[in-house]
Amino acid sequence: MPDTSRTSLPEKAGIIRLLSERTINRIAAGEVIERPASAVKELVENSIDAGATRVDVVLHEGGRSLIDISDNGIGMDAGELALAVERHATSKLKDDDLVHIMSLGFRGEALASIGAVARLTLSSRAQGAAEAWKVLVEGGRKGQVSPAALSAGTRIEVRDLFFATPARLKFLKTDRSEFQAAVDIIKRLAMAHPEVAFSLSDGDRVAFRAPSIGALAGDARLERLGAILGREFQENAIEIDAEREGLRLTGYAGLPTYSRGQATHQYLFVNGRPVKDKLLTGAVRGAYQDYLARDRHPVLALFLDVPTEFVDVNVHPAKAEVRFRDAGLVRGLIVSALRHALADAGHRASTTVAGQALGSLRPVDALPWGRAAERPSLPSGFAAAFDAQAPRFALNEPAAQFSFKASDPVMRPSAPEVPAGAPMQAEAPAPDYPLGVARGQVHGTYIVAQTADGIVIVDQHAAHERLVYERMKEAMAATGVARQALLLPEVVELEEGPAARLVARAAELEEMGLVIEPFGEGAIVVREVPAMLGKMDVKGLIRDLADELTEMDEALSLKEKLGEVCGTMACHGSVRAGRRLSVEEMNALLRQMEATPHSGQCNHGRPTYVELKLSDIEKLFGRR
């Protein structure tokens, strides 16, 4: 008979026993404190919860050797200080209520977790108290509370992070990368709490500073966002303010022509808490899908305020993920609010479009003939004028590489002869249209229009493509999506869960032209598909829809494919580049652009027009 005694068990099986308190704390610390930026996040959130209006952070070696955080919050007395470094000790859960969480922190794990893997010194002075106190925790060993010197608030010093778990140190990135991760954390918290002043330095220089704004809405919030994301965002952002069934969404979103190549500039907050949530990012992608190419991403900061019982923030120890009681309501609010705001922006394009056009210029002194000794030979009457009115910029074109020689003759443009005494005809003033009045067409592709204070250059193909696309979408909304019955219905085998989710959304899919029915356990039969999709991989579409419904509870693939087809059809049905247009046709196109939402960018997110102010043009010619 086989030996079944406990001594014959494999060594790795062992005998069940309780882990030591130090080991438990280190395991828990690994869930909460992944890197220096994690410690910064937890500690700064504690400062905000303590009512601080100023938080100063100093990091050495990216936070490896020192994390120093000071605030002017309510502070703690000696008894609270001793409890604060114990596991699961917190002042933020009233009556142990995990439903109505009003603070950023609530688990009572941060200080204990940091103390388990580092050398922690916690000093604090309660408001109105005559003395300050401090306590030391080193590798999980807590010292005695002793008097300290501190004016007010709380100061936390974390030295030698992960000295007690050296294996974790091997997985940290460079000091620069760790420091930048902390900068990102502070920026997110600063966006959500403009009433708090923040600073972050490496001991030698201040890498980030945000003074207190003192208000939580309106222009004050935009000022804080502009200080963090840049003035260009402030100039090219549209305000978001929508409410639905007790949920409110506020913030600012960038115009489609003000976009980035990565989604790292999307900042999302739930009840003041920075989060990274697939549902929210998917909703943003769905709202912008008609206006941006797949490799472009909007810049935005959205703040969602919901009842505390509507959201579960107790999903992960890092508290970066949340779950909503009604995810569909949240997604619908975000998509509709963004789309309405983009529609209200009308034909507006970002100011960076003009900036990029002017960015193709460079100082004239950089040209070979920009220096006085090498300028072209000019008649004496023009020499002084050249020096006094010398333009400071020149087109950065290959032709600029050619220079004049002193021996080259000065070329004068020929002009048509005007009979003596003929009256000069003044140009009629341009009516006050946002996109001006057409003055001509260049290379059969670009319309040049004059506005009240500048000029507008329009890409006629891109502009008309957007107009046709918007008309197609209106037609689809009015008459529905035409469906094409399959000669032989397609049976798609799936797992039971994804198949059930698809069947539950069958009515919505039918509105989009896709008719499906259950076909036994874990199978779907497709009877009709959207006619505009033409010949397609039905099985691939169904599997993509099932995957996306599992991830984000939304049938994005079908919508995106319909949008792509609409865009392709609009591209082929629009005015082509190279076609000559009459003045009436050009002006009609401009007026349609002014009346059509989203006409500032084509279906791929590229600008349809560039506007140059008269002041910009005057600078090019040295008039300013």
C-alpha positions in Angstrom: 0.0 0.0 0.0 1.2 3.6 -0.7 2.6 5.5 2.2 -0.1 8.1 3.1 1.6 9.5 6.2 2.2 13.2 6.4 5.9 12.7 6.5 5.7 11.2 2.9 4.1 14.4 1.4 6.2 16.4 -1.0 8.2 19.1 0.8 6.4 21.9 -1.1 3.1 20.8 0.3 4.1 21.4 3.9 1.8 21.7 6.8 -0.8 24.6 7.0 0.3 27.3 9.5 -0.3 31.0 10.0 2.1 33.4 8.4 4.0 35.8 10.6 2.6 39.4 11.0 5.7 40.8 9.2 5.3 38.5 6.2 1.6 39.3 6.0 2.4 43.0 6.0 5.0 42.7 3.3 2.6 40.7 1.1 -0.1 43.3 1.6 2.4 46.1 0.9 3.1 44.5 -2.5 -0.5 45.0 -3.5 -0.7 48.7 -2.4 2.9 50.0 -2.9 4.1 48.8 -6.3 6.6 51.7 -6.9 7.6 55.1 -5.4 4.7 56.8 -7.3 2.2 54.4 -5.5 3.5 55.6 -2.1 3.3 59.2 -3.2 -0.3 58.7 -4.4 -1.4 57.1 -1.1 0.3 59.7 1.1 -0.9 62.8 -0.9 -4.4 61.4 -0.9 -4.2 61.2 2.9 -3.1 64.9 3.0 -6.1 65.9 0.9 -8.5 63.9 3.1 -7.0 65.7 6.1 -8.2 69.0 4.6 -4.7 70.3 3.5 -4.6 73.3 1.2 -0.9 72.9 0.5 1.1 69.7 -0.2 4.8 69.7 -0.9 6.6 66.6 -2.2 10.3 66.0 -2.5 11.8 62.9 -4.1 15.4 61.8 -4.2 16.6 59.2 -6.7 13.1 58.9 -8.1 11.8 58.1 -4.6 14.1 55.2 -3.9 16.2 56.9 -1.2 13.7 59.5 0.0 10.0 60.5 -0.2 9.3 63.6 1.8 5.7 64.9 2.0 4.5 67.9 4.0 1.0 69.3 4.4 -0.9 71.8 6.4 -3.9 69.5 7.2 -5.6 68.9 10.6 -2.8 66.8 11.9 -2.8 64.1 14.6 -2.2 63.9 18.3 0.1 61.3 20.0 -2.7 58.7 20.4 -3.8 59.0 16.8 -0.2 58.9 15.6 0.4 55.5 17.3 -2.7 54.1 15.7 -2.2 55.5 12.2 0.7 53.1 11.4 -1.3 50.0 12.4 -2.9 48.0 9.7 -6.6 48.8 8.9 -6.6 51.8 11.2 -8.4 54.7 9.6 -10.6 57.7 10.5 -12.4 57.7 7.2 -15.0 55.0 7.5 -17.9 56.0 9.7 -19.7 53.0 11.2 -17.6 50.7 8.9 -19.8 51.8 6.0 -18.2 50.6 2.7 -21.0 52.0 0.6 -21.0 55.7 1.2 -17.3 56.4 0.9 -16.7 60.2 0.8 -12.9 60.2 1.0 -10.0 59.2 -1.3 -8.5 56.7 1.2 -10.5 54.4 3.4 -8.6 51.1 3.8 -6.1 52.1 6.4 -3.3 50.2 4.7 -1.0 52.9 3.2 1.1 53.8 6.2 1.4 50.3 7.5 2.3 49.0 4.1 5.0 51.6 3.6 6.4 51.0 7.0 6.6 47.3 6.3 9.0 47.8 3.4 10.8 51.1 4.2 12.0 53.3 7.0 9.0 55.5 7.8 9.1 58.6 10.0 5.6 60.1 10.7 5.5 63.6 12.4 2.4 65.5 13.1 0.9 68.3 15.1 -2.8 68.6 15.6 -4.6 71.9 14.9 -4.6 73.9 18.1 -2.1 71.6 19.8 1.0 73.0 21.6 3.3 70.2 20.7 4.1 67.8 17.8 4.8 64.1 17.9 6.6 61.5 15.8 6.8 57.8 15.4 9.3 55.6 13.5 8.5 52.4 11.7 11.4 50.4 10.2 10.7 47.2 8.2 7.5 46.6 10.1 8.9 47.3 13.5 7.2 50.3 15.2 9.0 52.5 17.7 7.7 54.6 20.5 5.8 57.9 20.0 8.2 60.8 20.9 8.1 64.6 20.9 9.0 66.3 17.6 9.6 69.8 16.1 6.9 70.7 13.6 5.0 73.9 13.2 1.6 72.5 11.9 0.1 69.7 9.9 1.9 66.5 9.0 5.2 65.5 7.6 6.1 62.0 6.3 9.6 60.8 5.4 10.0 57.5 3.6 13.6 56.4 3.3 15.2 53.4 1.6 11.9 52.2 0.0 11.8 48.4 -0.4 15.0 47.9 1.6 13.0 45.1 3.4 12.0 43.5 0.1 15.1 43.9 -2.1 13.7 41.7 -4.9 11.2 44.5 -5.6 14.0 47.0 -6.2 15.2 45.0 -9.2 11.9 45.7 -11.0 12.0 49.5 -10.5 12.8 51.6 -13.6 15.3 54.4 -13.9 15.2 57.3 -11.4 13.9 59.5 -14.2 11.0 57.1 -15.1 10.0 56.7 -11.4 10.1 60.5 -10.9 7.9 61.1 -14.0 5.4 58.5 -12.7 5.2 60.6 -9.5 4.7 63.8 -11.6 1.8 62.2 -13.4 0.2 61.2 -10.1 0.5 64.7 -8.7 -0.8 66.3 -11.9 -3.9 64.1 -11.8 -4.6 64.9 -8.1 -4.0 68.6 -8.9 -6.6 68.5 -11.7 -9.2 67.1 -9.4 -8.4 69.4 -6.5 -7.7 72.9 -7.7 -8.4 74.2 -4.1 -5.1 72.6 -3.1 -1.6 74.0 -3.9 0.9 71.3 -5.0 4.7 71.3 -5.6 7.0 68.4 -6.5 10.8 68.7 -6.6 13.8 66.4 -6.7 15.7 68.4 -4.1 17.4 70.6 -6.6 14.7 71.9 -8.8 10.9 72.1 -8.7 9.5 69.9 -11.5 5.9 70.8 -10.9 4.1 73.6 -9.2 0.4 74.4 -9.1 -0.9 77.3 -7.0 -4.2 77.1 -5.3 -7.2 78.2 -7.4 -9.7 78.1 -4.6 -12.7 77.2 -6.8 -14.0 73.9 -8.1 -15.8 74.8 -11.3 -16.0 77.2 -14.2 -13.0 79.2 -15.4 -11.0 78.4 -12.3 -10.9 74.7 -13.2 -9.9 75.5 -16.8 -7.1 77.7 -15.4 -5.8 74.8 -13.4 -6.1 72.5 -16.4 -4.3 75.0 -18.6 -1.5 75.4 -16.1 -1.0 71.6 -16.2 -1.8 70.6 -19.8 -0.6 73.8 -21.4 -2.2 77.0 -22.7 -2.9 75.3 -26.0 -5.3 73.0 -24.3 -7.0 75.9 -22.6 -7.5 77.6 -26.0 -8.7 74.6 -27.8 -11.0 72.9 -25.2 -14.7 72.9 -25.1 -16.7 72.8 -21.9 -18.6 69.7 -20.9 -21.5 70.0 -18.5 -24.3 67.4 -18.6 -26.5 65.7 -16.1 -28.6 62.5 -16.3 -30.5 60.7 -13.5 -28.5 62.1 -10.7 -25.1 61.7 -12.5 -23.2 64.8 -13.5 -20.3 65.1 -16.0 -18.2 68.2 -16.1 -14.8 69.1 -17.5 -13.1 70.1 -20.7 -12.4 68.2 -23.9 -10.1 69.1 -26.8 -11.3 69.7 -30.3 -10.7 66.8 -32.7 -8.0 68.7 -34.5 -6.2 69.1 -31.2 -5.3 65.4 -30.7 -2.4 63.2 -29.7 -0.8 60.0 -31.0 -1.4 58.3 -27.6 -4.2 58.1 -25.1 -1.9 59.2 -22.2 -3.5 62.7 -22.2 -6.9 61.5 -21.1 -7.7 62.2 -17.5 -10.8 60.8 -15.9 -12.1 61.3 -12.4 -14.9 59.8 -10.4 -16.0 61.8 -7.3 -12.6 63.5 -7.3 -10.7 60.2 -7.6 -8.3 59.7 -10.5 -9.2 56.4 -12.2 -8.1 54.4 -15.3 -11.3 52.6 -16.3 -11.9 50.6 -19.5 -15.6 51.6 -19.6 -14.7 55.3 -19.4 -11.9 55.2 -22.0 -14.2 53.1 -24.3 -16.9 55.7 -24.0 -14.5 58.5 -25.0 -13.3 56.5 -28.0 -16.9 55.9 -29.0 -17.7 59.6 -28.7 -14.8 60.7 -30.9 -14.9 57.8 -33.4 -16.5 59.9 -36.2 -13.9 62.7 -35.9 -10.5 61.0 -35.3 -8.4 58.4 -37.1 -7.8 55.2 -35.2 -4.2 56.2 -34.4 -5.3 59.6 -32.9 -6.6 60.3 -29.4 -8.4 63.3 -27.9 -7.0 65.3 -25.0 -9.5 65.8 -22.2 -10.2 65.9 -18.5 -13.6 64.7 -17.4 -15.0 64.8 -13.9 -17.9 62.4 -13.1 -19.9 63.0 -9.9 -22.2 60.2 -8.9 -24.0 59.2 -5.7 -21.6 57.1 -3.5 -24.0 54.1 -3.6 -23.9 54.2 -7.4 -20.1 53.3 -7.6 -17.9 50.7 -5.9 -14.4 52.0 -5.3 -13.4 49.0 -3.3 -12.4 46.9 -6.3 -8.6 47.0 -6.0 -6.2 48.0 -3.2 -4.7 50.7 -5.4 -8.3 52.2 -5.9 -7.6 53.0 -9.5 -10.5 50.9 -10.8 -14.2 51.4 -10.1 -17.4 49.6 -10.9 -20.8 51.3 -11.6 -24.2 50.0 -10.7 -25.4 51.0 -14.2 -22.5 51.0 -16.6 -24.8 51.7 -19.5 -26.0 54.9 -18.0 -22.5 56.2 -17.4 -21.4 55.4 -20.9 -24.4 57.0 -22.4 -23.9 60.1 -20.4 -20.3 60.4 -21.5 -20.9 59.7 -25.2 -23.9 62.0 -25.5 -22.3 64.9 -23.5 -19.1 64.8 -25.7 -21.0 64.5 -28.9 -23.3 67.4 -28.0 -20.3 69.6 -27.1 -18.5 68.7 -30.3 -21.6 69.5 -32.3 -22.0 72.9 -30.5 -18.4 73.7 -31.5 -19.7 73.7 -35.1 -17.0 74.3 -37.7 -14.4 75.4 -35.1 -10.9 74.0 -35.6 -8.0 74.2 -33.1 -5.7 77.2 -33.0 -2.8 74.8 -33.3 -3.6 74.3 -37.0 -2.5 77.9 -37.7 0.4 77.5 -35.3 1.6 74.5 -37.2 1.4 76.4 -40.5 3.4 79.3 -39.0 5.7 76.7 -37.5 6.9 75.9 -41.0 8.7 79.3 -40.9 12.1 80.0 -39.5 14.2 83.1 -38.7 15.5 84.8 -41.9 18.9 85.0 -40.4 19.2 81.2 -40.8 19.0 81.6 -44.6 22.3 81.9 -46.5 21.4 85.4 -47.6 20.1 86.5 -44.2 23.3 88.1 -43.1 24.0 91.7 -44.1 27.3 90.8 -45.9 25.5 88.3 -48.1 22.3 90.0 -48.9 21.3 90.6 -52.5 22.5 93.7 -54.2 19.7 96.3 -54.0 19.3 99.7 -55.6 20.3 102.4 -53.2 16.7 103.6 -52.8 15.7 100.2 -51.4 18.7 99.5 -49.2 17.6 101.5 -46.2 14.1 100.2 -46.5 15.4 96.6 -46.6 17.4 97.2 -43.4 14.5 98.9 -41.6 11.7 96.6 -42.7 13.7 93.3 -42.9 11.3 90.4 -42.4 12.1 88.2 -39.4 10.7 85.0 -40.9 10.9 83.2 -44.2 9.3 80.1 -45.6 11.1 77.0 -44.7 11.0 75.6 -48.2 13.7 73.9 -50.3 13.8 77.0 -52.5 15.1 79.0 -49.5 18.4 77.2 -49.8 19.2 79.1 -53.0 21.0 82.4 -52.3 21.5 85.6 -54.3 24.9 86.7 -55.4 26.0 90.3 -55.4 26.4 90.0 -59.2 22.9 88.8 -59.8 20.6 91.3 -61.3 17.6 92.3 -59.2 14.5 90.8 -60.7 11.4 93.0 -60.8 8.0 91.5 -61.4 6.2 92.6 -64.5 2.8 94.3 -64.0 0.0 95.0 -66.5 0.0 98.5 -67.9 -2.7 100.8 -66.5 -3.9 103.6 -68.8 -3.0 107.1 -67.4 -5.8 108.6 -65.5 -7.7 105.3 -65.0 -9.5 105.2 -61.6 -8.3 102.8 -59.0 -10.9 100.2 -58.1 -11.1 99.6 -54.3 -11.7 96.0 -53.3 -15.2 95.4 -51.8 -15.1 94.7 -48.1 -15.6 91.1 -47.0 -18.9 90.3 -45.3 -18.6 89.2 -41.7 -18.8 85.5 -42.2 -16.9 83.2 -39.9 -15.1 81.6 -42.8 -15.1 84.7 -45.0 -15.7 85.1 -48.7 -14.0 83.2 -51.4 -11.3 85.2 -53.3 -9.9 82.4 -55.4 -8.8 78.8 -55.8 -5.2 77.6 -55.8 -4.0 74.6 -57.7 -7.6 73.4 -58.1 -7.5 72.2 -54.5 -7.4 75.0 -52.0 -10.0 77.8 -51.6 -8.6 81.1 -50.3 -11.2 83.2 -48.5 -10.9 86.6 -46.9 -12.3 87.2 -43.4 -12.8 90.4 -41.5 -9.4 90.0 -39.8 -7.4 87.6 -41.9 -7.6 84.8 -44.4 -8.8 81.2 -44.5 -7.4 78.4 -46.6 -9.8 75.5 -47.2 -9.0 72.0 -48.4 -12.0 71.6 -50.6 -11.9 67.8 -50.8 -11.6 67.3 -47.0 -14.3 69.9 -46.3 -16.8 68.4 -48.7 -16.0 64.9 -47.5 -17.2 65.9 -44.0 -20.3 67.6 -45.3 -21.3 64.4 -47.3 -20.5 62.2 -44.3 -22.8 64.2 -42.0 -25.6 64.1 -44.5 -25.2 60.3 -44.8 -25.4 60.0 -41.0 -28.6 62.1 -40.9 -30.1 59.9 -43.6 -29.3 56.8 -41.6 -30.8 58.3 -38.5 -34.0 59.2 -40.3 -34.6 56.0 -42.3 -32.6 53.4 -40.3 -30.0 51.1 -41.6 -30.9 49.1 -44.7 -30.5 45.3 -44.2 -29.5 42.6 -46.5 -30.9 39.1 -45.9 -28.3 36.3 -46.2 -29.1 33.6 -48.7 -27.7 31.0 -46.3 -27.9 32.1 -42.7 -24.5 32.0 -40.9 -24.2 29.9 -37.8 -21.4 31.1 -35.4 -20.2 29.0 -32.5 -19.4 30.8 -29.3 -19.0 30.2 -25.6 -22.2 30.2 -23.7 -21.6 33.5 -21.9 -20.7 35.7 -24.9 -23.6 34.1 -26.9 -26.1 35.0 -24.1 -24.8 38.6 -24.1 -25.3 38.9 -27.8 -28.8 37.6 -27.6 -29.7 40.0 -24.8 -28.7 42.9 -27.1 -30.4 41.5 -30.2 -32.9 44.3 -30.4 -30.2 47.0 -30.4 -28.2 45.1 -33.0 -31.3 44.9 -35.2 -31.6 48.7 -35.2 -28.1 48.7 -36.6 -29.0 46.2 -39.3 -27.8 43.0 -37.8 -30.4 40.4 -37.1 -29.4 37.4 -34.9 -31.2 34.6 -33.1 -30.1 32.0 -30.6 -29.2 28.6 -32.1 -28.9 26.2 -29.3 -26.4 26.5 -26.4 -23.3 28.7 -27.3 -24.4 29.3 -30.9 -25.8 32.3 -32.8 -27.5 32.3 -36.3 -27.1 35.5 -38.3 -30.0 36.1 -40.8 -29.5 39.7 -41.9 -26.5 42.1 -42.0 -26.2 45.8 -42.8 -26.4 46.2 -46.6 -23.9 49.0 -46.7 -21.2 46.6 -45.4 -21.4 44.5 -48.6 -19.4 41.3 -48.6 -17.9 40.8 -45.1 -16.6 38.2 -42.6 -19.8 37.6 -40.6 -18.2 35.2 -38.2 -15.4 37.6 -37.5 -17.8 40.5 -36.9 -19.9 38.4 -34.4 -16.8 37.3 -32.5 -15.5 40.9 -32.3 -18.9 42.0 -31.0 -19.0 39.3 -28.4 -15.5 40.2 -27.2 -16.4 43.9 -26.9 -19.6 43.2 -25.2 -17.7 41.2 -22.6 -15.1 44.0 -22.1 -17.2 47.2 -22.4 -20.8 46.1 -22.7 -21.1 48.0 -26.0 -21.3 46.9 -29.6 -18.5 49.1 -30.9 -17.3 47.0 -33.8 -20.5 47.3 -35.8 -20.7 51.0 -35.2 -17.1 51.5 -36.2 -17.5 49.4 -39.4 -20.6 51.4 -40.4 -18.7 54.6 -39.7 -15.8 53.5 -41.8 -18.1 52.6 -44.7 -19.9 56.0 -44.4 -16.5 57.7 -44.4 -15.3 55.7 -47.5 -18.5 56.5 -49.4 -18.3 60.1 -48.4 -14.7 60.3 -49.6 -15.6 58.9 -53.0 -18.7 61.1 -53.3 -17.1 64.4 -52.4 -15.5 67.1 -54.5 -12.1 65.8 -55.7 -8.9 67.8 -55.5 -8.1 69.3 -58.8 -11.6 70.2 -59.7 -12.1 73.9 -60.6 -14.9 75.6 -58.7 -16.8 78.7 -59.5 -16.9 81.6 -57.0 -20.5 80.7 -56.2 -19.6 77.0 -55.6 -16.8 78.0 -53.3 -18.9 80.4 -51.3 -21.7 77.8 -51.1 -19.2 75.3 -49.7 -18.0 77.8 -47.1 -21.6 78.6 -46.0 -22.4 74.8 -45.7 -19.3 74.4 -43.5 -20.4 77.1 -41.2 -23.8 75.4 -40.8 -22.5 71.8 -40.4 -21.2 70.5 -37.1 -17.7 69.0 -37.0 -16.8 70.6 -40.3 -13.5 71.8 -38.9 -12.0 68.3 -39.5 -12.5 65.6 -42.0 -13.5 62.1 -41.2 -9.9 61.2 -40.4 -9.3 64.0 -37.9 -7.3 66.2 -40.3 -8.2 69.9 -40.4 -10.4 71.1 -43.3 -9.1 74.7 -43.1 -6.3 76.9 -41.8 -7.1 80.4 -40.5 -4.3 83.0 -40.4 -5.0 86.3 -38.7 -3.9 89.6 -40.3 -1.5 90.1 -37.4 0.2 86.8 -38.2 0.6 87.7 -41.8 2.0 91.1 -40.9 4.6 89.5 -38.8 5.8 87.5 -41.8 6.5 90.7 -43.7 8.1 92.5 -40.8 5.2 94.9 -40.3 5.0 94.0 -36.6 
